[in-house]
Amino acid sequence: MTKIIQCIIVDDEPIAREILENHLKKIAVIEVVGTCKNAIEAFNIMNAKQIDLIFLDINMPEISGLSFAKSINQDIKIIFTTAYREYAVDGFNLQAVDYLLKPISFERLVQAVNKYLGENSTDIIETVSEIINEKSDFIFVRADRKMLKITFSEINYIESFSDYVKIHLEEKTIVTRETITNIEAKLPQKDFIRIHRSYIVSMHKIESFTNEFIEVNKKAIPISRSYKKDVLNRLENV
């Protein structure tokens, strides 16, 4: 039987902590002992409990994730989580298990946890299969002062603005105050693809694509430079 991994999440962004915690709750061998908004809170938990693994943001105020990582016991492993690619080399120089770039998909998180467990472990892979089989085909979002049910098959694409998101469906558009990253965490990764900081599209609704745009329902949606390599690789290998 696989040992339960005691972990903490350290990130100054509440939404990032919530999304990561929700992902980790789906993995049977992981127990989230605590979530922290800074290194001081993390130190307090580590002094009180046995921690095996830390999911650690790098760009934090006062004490950065890199500085915090240098100060802890090397027996405690670290998986860095950040929105900035340029920190990757520094992260791996600290012998981190993995380096996850936000927004973090559930599948990518599972790869990192599998890497921690070692190549010979199958526990997580089996757990993921069960989760995927049990996943619903809809989500609820808050709009018009109520929670609206949206089935995944209705969604053409999702568009983010400064403080709200538009979910474009076949027959209408729903506006919600949720962030696009929070919605992305609720979507099945095999059916949707993030192509831009401001756009997620349904794989099933893509009519055509180029190196610069994806066409959905006769609308050309831009592929941003930072997502282009991963997007084109996925679309060309469907």
C-alpha positions as CSV (number, residue, x, y, z in Angstrom):
1,M,0.0,0.0,0.0
2,T,1.3,3.4,-1.0
3,K,2.2,5.8,1.9
4,I,-0.1,8.9,2.2
5,I,1.9,11.9,1.1
6,Q,1.5,14.8,3.5
7,C,1.7,18.1,1.5
8,I,1.2,21.8,1.9
9,I,0.4,24.5,-0.8
10,V,2.2,27.8,-0.5
11,D,0.9,30.5,-2.8
12,D,0.0,34.2,-2.2
13,E,-2.9,33.9,-4.7
14,P,-6.2,32.6,-3.1
15,I,-7.6,31.3,-6.4
16,A,-4.3,29.5,-7.2
17,R,-4.4,27.8,-3.8
18,E,-8.0,26.8,-4.2
19,I,-7.6,25.3,-7.7
20,L,-4.5,23.3,-6.7
21,E,-6.1,22.0,-3.6
22,N,-9.2,20.9,-5.5
23,H,-7.0,19.0,-8.0
24,L,-5.0,17.3,-5.2
25,K,-8.2,16.2,-3.4
26,K,-8.8,13.9,-6.4
27,I,-5.6,12.0,-5.8
28,A,-6.0,9.3,-3.2
29,V,-2.4,9.2,-1.9
30,I,-2.2,12.9,-1.3
31,E,-3.4,14.7,1.8
32,V,-3.3,18.5,1.8
33,V,-2.3,19.3,5.4
34,G,-2.6,23.0,4.9
35,T,-2.6,25.9,2.5
36,C,-0.5,29.0,3.1
37,K,-0.3,32.5,1.6
38,N,3.4,33.0,2.6
39,A,6.5,31.3,3.8
40,I,5.9,32.3,7.5
41,E,2.6,30.3,7.5
42,A,4.4,27.4,5.9
43,F,7.1,27.4,8.5
44,N,4.5,27.2,11.3
45,I,2.8,24.2,9.8
46,M,6.1,22.5,9.1
47,N,7.2,22.9,12.7
48,A,3.9,21.3,13.9
49,K,3.5,18.5,11.4
50,Q,5.5,16.1,9.3
51,I,5.5,17.3,5.7
52,D,6.7,15.2,2.7
53,L,6.0,17.5,-0.2
54,I,5.5,21.3,-0.8
55,F,3.7,22.8,-3.8
56,L,5.5,26.1,-3.8
57,D,4.9,29.3,-5.8
58,I,8.1,31.2,-6.6
59,N,7.0,34.9,-7.0
60,M,5.7,35.8,-3.5
61,P,6.2,39.0,-1.4
62,E,8.7,39.2,1.4
63,I,10.2,35.7,1.2
64,S,10.3,34.3,-2.4
65,G,9.7,30.7,-3.1
66,L,13.3,30.2,-4.1
67,S,14.6,31.7,-0.8
68,F,12.2,29.6,1.1
69,A,13.2,26.4,-0.7
70,K,16.9,27.1,0.2
71,S,16.0,27.2,3.9
72,I,14.1,24.0,4.4
73,N,15.2,20.4,5.1
74,Q,16.3,18.7,1.9
75,D,14.2,15.6,2.9
76,I,11.1,17.7,2.1
77,K,10.6,17.6,-1.7
78,I,9.4,20.6,-3.7
79,I,7.2,21.0,-6.8
80,F,7.4,24.6,-7.9
81,T,4.2,26.3,-9.3
82,T,4.6,29.6,-11.1
83,A,3.3,31.8,-13.9
84,Y,6.8,32.7,-15.0
85,R,8.9,30.4,-17.3
86,E,12.1,32.3,-16.6
87,Y,12.4,30.8,-13.1
88,A,12.6,27.2,-14.4
89,V,16.4,26.9,-14.3
90,D,16.6,28.3,-10.8
91,G,13.9,25.8,-9.7
92,F,15.6,22.8,-11.1
93,N,19.0,23.9,-9.7
94,L,17.4,23.5,-6.3
95,Q,16.7,19.9,-7.1
96,A,13.0,20.4,-7.4
97,V,10.9,17.3,-8.3
98,D,9.1,19.3,-11.0
99,Y,8.2,22.7,-12.2
100,L,4.6,23.4,-13.1
101,L,3.6,26.4,-15.2
102,K,0.3,28.0,-14.4
103,P,-2.5,27.4,-15.3
104,I,-1.8,23.9,-14.0
105,S,-4.0,21.2,-15.6
106,F,-5.0,18.1,-13.6
107,E,-3.2,15.8,-15.9
108,R,0.1,17.8,-15.7
109,L,-0.2,17.8,-11.9
110,V,-0.6,14.0,-11.9
111,Q,2.6,13.7,-13.9
112,A,4.4,15.7,-11.3
113,V,3.0,13.6,-8.4
114,N,3.9,10.4,-10.3
115,K,7.4,11.7,-10.7
116,Y,7.6,12.2,-7.0
117,L,6.4,8.7,-6.3
118,G,8.8,7.1,-8.8
119,E,8.5,5.4,-12.1
120,N,7.4,2.1,-10.6
121,S,4.3,3.3,-8.9
122,T,0.9,2.7,-10.6
123,D,-1.3,4.0,-7.8
124,I,-1.9,7.5,-9.2
125,I,-2.5,6.3,-12.8
126,E,-5.2,4.0,-11.6
127,T,-6.8,6.8,-9.5
128,V,-6.8,9.1,-12.5
129,S,-8.6,6.5,-14.6
130,E,-11.3,6.3,-12.0
131,I,-11.7,10.1,-11.8
132,I,-12.0,10.5,-15.5
133,N,-14.7,7.8,-15.7
134,E,-16.7,9.4,-12.9
135,K,-16.5,13.0,-14.2
136,S,-19.7,14.9,-14.9
137,D,-20.5,16.3,-18.3
138,F,-21.5,19.7,-16.9
139,I,-20.5,22.6,-14.6
140,F,-22.4,25.2,-12.7
141,V,-21.5,28.9,-13.0
142,R,-23.0,31.9,-11.2
143,A,-24.8,34.3,-13.5
144,D,-28.0,36.4,-13.2
145,R,-28.0,35.9,-9.4
146,K,-28.3,32.1,-9.7
147,M,-26.2,29.0,-10.5
148,L,-26.6,28.0,-14.2
149,K,-25.9,24.5,-15.4
150,I,-23.8,24.3,-18.6
151,T,-23.1,21.0,-20.3
152,F,-19.6,20.8,-21.9
153,S,-21.1,19.9,-25.3
154,E,-22.8,23.3,-25.4
155,I,-19.6,25.3,-25.1
156,N,-18.0,26.7,-28.2
157,Y,-15.3,28.8,-26.5
158,I,-14.7,30.8,-23.4
159,E,-13.4,34.4,-23.4
160,S,-11.9,36.3,-20.5
161,F,-12.1,40.1,-19.9
162,S,-10.6,42.1,-17.0
163,D,-13.1,41.1,-14.3
164,Y,-15.5,38.6,-15.9
165,V,-15.8,35.7,-18.4
166,K,-18.0,35.1,-21.3
167,I,-19.0,31.5,-22.0
168,H,-20.1,31.3,-25.6
169,L,-22.6,28.5,-26.2
170,E,-24.5,27.3,-29.3
171,E,-27.5,29.5,-28.7
172,K,-26.4,32.2,-26.2
173,T,-23.6,33.7,-24.2
174,I,-23.3,33.5,-20.4
175,V,-21.4,36.2,-18.4
176,T,-19.9,35.2,-15.1
177,R,-17.6,36.8,-12.6
178,E,-15.5,33.7,-12.3
179,T,-11.9,33.8,-13.6
180,I,-11.0,31.8,-16.8
181,T,-8.4,29.9,-14.8
182,N,-10.9,28.8,-12.3
183,I,-13.3,27.6,-15.0
184,E,-10.4,25.9,-16.9
185,A,-9.8,23.7,-13.8
186,K,-13.3,22.4,-14.0
187,L,-13.2,21.4,-17.6
188,P,-12.1,18.0,-19.0
189,Q,-8.7,18.6,-20.4
190,K,-9.2,16.1,-23.3
191,D,-12.2,18.2,-24.6
192,F,-10.9,21.7,-24.2
193,I,-7.7,23.6,-25.0
194,R,-6.3,26.9,-23.7
195,I,-4.9,28.8,-26.7
196,H,-4.4,32.2,-25.2
197,R,-4.4,33.9,-21.8
198,S,-8.0,35.0,-22.7
199,Y,-9.4,32.1,-24.6
200,I,-10.3,28.4,-24.1
201,V,-11.9,26.5,-27.0
202,S,-13.8,23.3,-27.3
203,M,-11.8,20.7,-29.2
204,H,-15.0,19.4,-30.7
205,K,-16.0,22.8,-32.1
206,I,-12.8,23.6,-33.9
207,E,-13.6,24.0,-37.7
208,S,-10.1,24.9,-38.9
209,F,-6.8,26.3,-37.6
210,T,-3.6,28.0,-38.8
211,N,-0.4,28.8,-36.9
212,E,-2.0,32.0,-35.8
213,F,-5.8,31.4,-35.4
214,I,-8.4,28.7,-34.5
215,E,-11.8,29.0,-36.1
216,V,-14.8,28.2,-34.0
217,N,-18.4,28.9,-35.2
218,K,-16.9,31.0,-38.0
219,K,-15.0,33.2,-35.5
220,A,-11.2,33.4,-35.7
221,I,-9.7,33.2,-32.3
222,P,-6.0,34.1,-31.8
223,I,-3.4,31.6,-30.6
224,S,-0.9,33.5,-28.4
225,R,2.8,33.1,-28.7
226,S,3.3,31.6,-25.3
227,Y,0.7,28.8,-26.0
228,K,1.5,28.3,-29.7
229,K,3.9,25.4,-29.4
230,D,1.7,23.3,-27.1
231,V,-1.5,24.1,-29.0
232,L,-0.1,23.2,-32.4
233,N,1.5,20.1,-31.2
234,R,-1.8,18.9,-29.7
235,L,-3.9,19.8,-32.7
236,E,-1.5,18.3,-35.2
237,N,-1.4,15.0,-33.2
238,V,-5.1,14.5,-32.7
